[in-house]
Amino acid sequence: MDRFTNNRLFAWLVYIILGLVSLYLLLLLKPVITHIYIFLRAVLAPFLIAMIISYVLNPIVSLLNERKVPRTIAVLLIYAVFCASLTVVLVNAIPIFLEQLQELNRHMPDLTMRAQNIVNDLNNSSFLPESIRGGINNSLYKLEKQASDSIFSFVNNIGAMINVLFIAFIIPFLAFYILKDFEVFERTLLTYVPKSHRKHAVRLLKDIDNALGSYIRGQFLVCLIVGILAYIGYLIVGMPYSLLLASVVAVTNIIPYLGPFFGAAPALVVASTVSFKMMLMVVIVNTACQILEGNVISPQVVGRTLHMHPLSIIFALLVGGELAGIVGMILAVPIFAAIKVILQHMFAYYVRRKTI
């Protein structure tokens, strides 16, 4: 019996069998886990968003607090500056947004007709096989149906709209209290850690902060800069609805690798209804933005990288997208990086214990 228990291959087989059994049990419990996940996501989402905002703003609050400004006053000052800046931006941007939305609404029939002509040209093209033409038509039909169903269900679901407004209203209050008592939460969290492990816990938290701090805070600024560059580029090439499309580029740029493709897609669709030259200009503008972002902006603003292999990042994006859609893709990389740091500490602790 000892011969089997001391055999490494036997131990690995036991672990694999236990893992497969656990996976099978999880699959059986999938309906229950799905309902629990949906409930927790709805309840914890505002707290998670407020925690991210607090994490981004905490260095500024701490800096003001070191200069003898109480944390409550520091948070209120940041809120006042943010509200004033947002008011100035919205006062200037909202009229442009409304004008472009109205223009888009007026030209929607014409854009739809042009898009339909492009699809008809593809269908009549002898260069494309019948199977590819059928696949394109089916994909376009499914995309149109999903978009219309999503818009219809959201507009007609008053409860969902009220819930979104409630979350948007409550997040600033949650972020205020988290920022005000940020240090209190840190000290309280450490009191639950045994004294013998507190030093390791503090080092773990510092390593997570070093891994994520510059990335999360820098990404917001990088997205803003890329959005401005895309807006300027779209204005130069004469792209319609430049502010709306540049806003999409800015928001989606937070998703590594895949974000630029998501951001450029709406602009390419609109450009395809204008001319092939406009499509080429859109590709050039977005490529130039990404070259600047990858070689100039991100190294200067974000600084330290997460030291993650591109395959790991893509895997994290796929998992995050499957679990929580676009929001999951945005949060996947920092969460995956934090888990990586925790696993590294656990492995180092395990090795250290074995050597003692």
N, C-alpha and C positions, 0 to 999 in steps of 0.2 A: 504493500500500500504506500509506503514511504517513497518507493521508486516513482510512483505516478505523481504524488503530491509535490515532489521536488523537481519534477520535469517541467521546464519552462514551456514547452510546446503544449503540454496538458493544461497548464495554467491558462495559456492564451485561448485554447479551445473552450475552456469553462467560461472565460470572460466573453467570448464571442457568442456562446449559447445564451448566457444571461442577458447580453445586450439584445439579441434577437427576440428573446422572450419578452423583455421590457418593451421593445418596439411594437411587438404584436399586441401587448396589453394597452399601450398608448393608442394604437389604431382602433381597438375596441372601444376605448373611452373617448374617441375623437368628438362625438356629438356633445358630450358633457364638457370637455375641455374647450370646445369652440364657444359654447354659451358663456362659460366662465371668462374666456378671453375677451369676448365682445363686451361683457359687463365691466370688466376691469379696465378695458381700453376707454370706454365711455366715461368712467369715473376718474381714472388717473390721468387722462390726457391733459386736462387743464393744469394739474400739478406738475406734470412733466414739462410742459411748455413754459410754465412760470419758473421752474428750476433752471431751465436752459437760459432764459432771460436773466435770471439772477446770477448765474455763473458767469455770463458775459459781462455784466455790469459790476460785479463785485470788486474787481481791482480798482475801478474808479471810486467806488464808495470807500474802500479801504484807504486809498490815497488821500481822499478828503478827510477821513477820520483821523489819519496820522497828523493832519494839519489842524487838529483841535476842532473839527466840525463834527457834531454829533451825527451818528449814523442815520437817524430819522431825518434830520435836516438835509444831510447829504443825498439821501434817496429822493426827498422832495425836490431838491435842486435839480437833480438829474431828470426827474419827471417833468419839471417846469421847462427845462431846456429842450427836452425831447418834444413836448407838446407844442412849444413855440416854433421849433424847427419844422415839425410835422404840419402845423397850421400854414406856415409860409409855403412849404412844398405843395400841400394840397390846394391852397388858394391858386397857385400858378399852374398846377398839373391837372386838376379836375376839369377846368374848362377845355383843355386840350383833349383829355380822355373822352369827355362827353361829345366833343366835336367829332373825334375820330370814330366813336361808337355810332353816332348818328350817320356819319358818312358811310361807315361799313354797312349799316342797316339799309341805307338808300341804294347802295351798290350791290347788295347781296344777290338780288335776282340776276344781275349781269355777271357777277362772279360765278354763280351757280351754273349759268348757261355756258360760260367759258370752260369751267371744269368739266361739264358734261360733254362739250365738244372734244376736249382732250381725251376723255375716256372713249368717246366714239371713234376718234382717230386711232386709238390703241386697238379697239375691237376690229376696225377695218384693216389694220396693218397686217400684211402677209408675212412680215418678219417674225412676228411673235406666234408661237404655237398656240393651239386652241386651249390647251390645259392652262397655260400661263395667263391667257386673257380671261378665262373663267375664274382663275384664282384671284386676279386683280379685281374683277367685278364683285366676287363674293366678299373679299376683304373690305372693299369700299362700302358695300351694302351693310355689312356687320358693324363697321365703324360708325356709319350714319345712324343706324338703328340704336346702337349703344349710347351715342351722344344724345339723340333725341329722347330716349327713355330716361337717361340720367337727368337731363334738364327738366323733363316733364314731372318726374317723381319728386325732384327737389322743390320745384315751384309749387306743386300741389300738396306737398307735405308741410303743412304749417308748423307742426311740432318740430320737425328737423330745422326749419328756419329759426324758430324761437330758441332752440337749443344752441345753434351756432351763435346767435346774438348773445345769449346768456354766457357762453364760454368766453366770447370776445370781451364781454363786460367784466367778467370775474377775474380773468388772468392778471390784469394790472394790480388788483388788490392782493392776489396771492403772491405775485412777485415782490410787492412792497413789503409784506410781512416777512418773506424769506430773506430779502436783502437786509431788512432792519435787524433781524436776529440771526444772521448768517453764522457769526462766530459762536453764538449760543448753541445753534444746532450742531456745529462741529464739536464743541466741548461735550455736549450731551451724548453725541454718538460715541465719543471715546470713553465715556464712563461705563458703557456697556461692554467694552473690551477688557478682558482680564489685564491686570497690571503688567504681567510678564510679557504680554503681546502688544502693549500699547506703542512701544517704540517701532515695532515692525508695522503696525497699523498706520502710524504717522508717515513712515517712509513709503508705504504703499500709496497712501493718498497723495503724497507729494509727487510720486512717480506718475500717477494717473493725471495729475494736474499738469505736469511737465509734458506729458504725451498729448494731452487734449487742449490745453490752454491756448497756445498760439494758433492751433488749427481751427478751433471753433470760433474764437474771436476774430481771427484773420479772415476766415471764409466769408463772414458777413460783409467786411470791407471789400474783399475781392469781388464778390457778386455785384456790389454797388458800382465798382469801377468798371467791370466788364459790361454791365448794363448801360452805363453812360457811353462807353466806347461804341457799343453796338448801336445805340441811338444816334450818335454822331455819324457813324458809318452809314446807317440807313438814310439819314437826312442827305448825306453827300450823294448817294446813288439814286435818290429820289424814290425811295421805297414808300408805298402807302402805309398808313397806320403805324408809323415808325415807333411812336412811344409805346403803343400797346405791345408790339412785337418785341421791342427791346426789353420791356418789363418781363416778358416770358423768358428771354435769354438770361436776365439777371437772376430770376427765381430758380430756374432749373440748373444754373451753373454750380449750385451748391452740391449737386450729385456728381461725384467723380466719374470720369471717363464717359458715362452715358449722358450726363446732363447737357453737354453742348449739342448732342444730336437731338435731344428732346426740345431744346430751345430753338434750334434752327428749323425744325420741322414746320411749325406754323408759318414762318416767314417764307419758306420754300413753297408751301401750298399757295399762299397769296401771290407770290412772285410768278408761279406757274400760270396764273390767270392773266398776268400782264404780258410777259414775253420771256423767251429763253435767255435773252441778255440779262434781264432782271434776276432770273434764277442764278446765273453765273455770278452776278454782282453780290447777291446774298451769300453765296458760298465763299466768295473772296472776303467779304466783311467778317463773317463768322470765323473763317480760318485765321485771318489776321488777329482777331480778338483772342482766339485760343493760343496762338503763338506768343502774343504779348503776355497773356495770363500765365502760361506755363514757364516762360523764360525770364520774364521781368517782374510781373506784378506779384505772383505767389511767392517766389523766393524772397522778395523784399518785404512783403506784408506778413505772410504766414511764417516764414523763417523755417523753423524745424519741421521736418516731416514726421509722419507717424511710423516710419520704418516698416511699412507693410508691403508685401509683394503684390503686384497688380492682380495676380490670380486670387489672392486672399481678399482684396478689395472687391473684385467682381463677384466672388462667392458671397461676401457679406451683402452686396447690393441685391443679389438674387433672393437671398433669404429675407432681407428686410422688405423687398417689394412684395414677396409672397405673403408675408405676415401682415403688413400694414400699408401696402400701396406706396404712393409717392412719399408720404411721411416716413414710412419705414425705410425707404431708400436714402432719405436725407439723414436719418438718425443711425443707419446701419454701421457706417464706417467708424464714427466716434465710439459707439457702444462696443463694436468688435475690438477696437484698439484698447478700450478699458478692460475688456475680458482678457485680452492678450497679456496685459500688464499683470492682472490678478493671477493668471495661470503661471506666468514667469516667477512671481513671488512664491506661489505655492510649491512649484517645482524646486526652487532654490531652498525653501524651508525644508522640504522633504529630503533633499540631498544633504543638507546640513545636519539634519537629525540622524541620518544613516551613518554619517562620518563620525558622530560623537560616540 
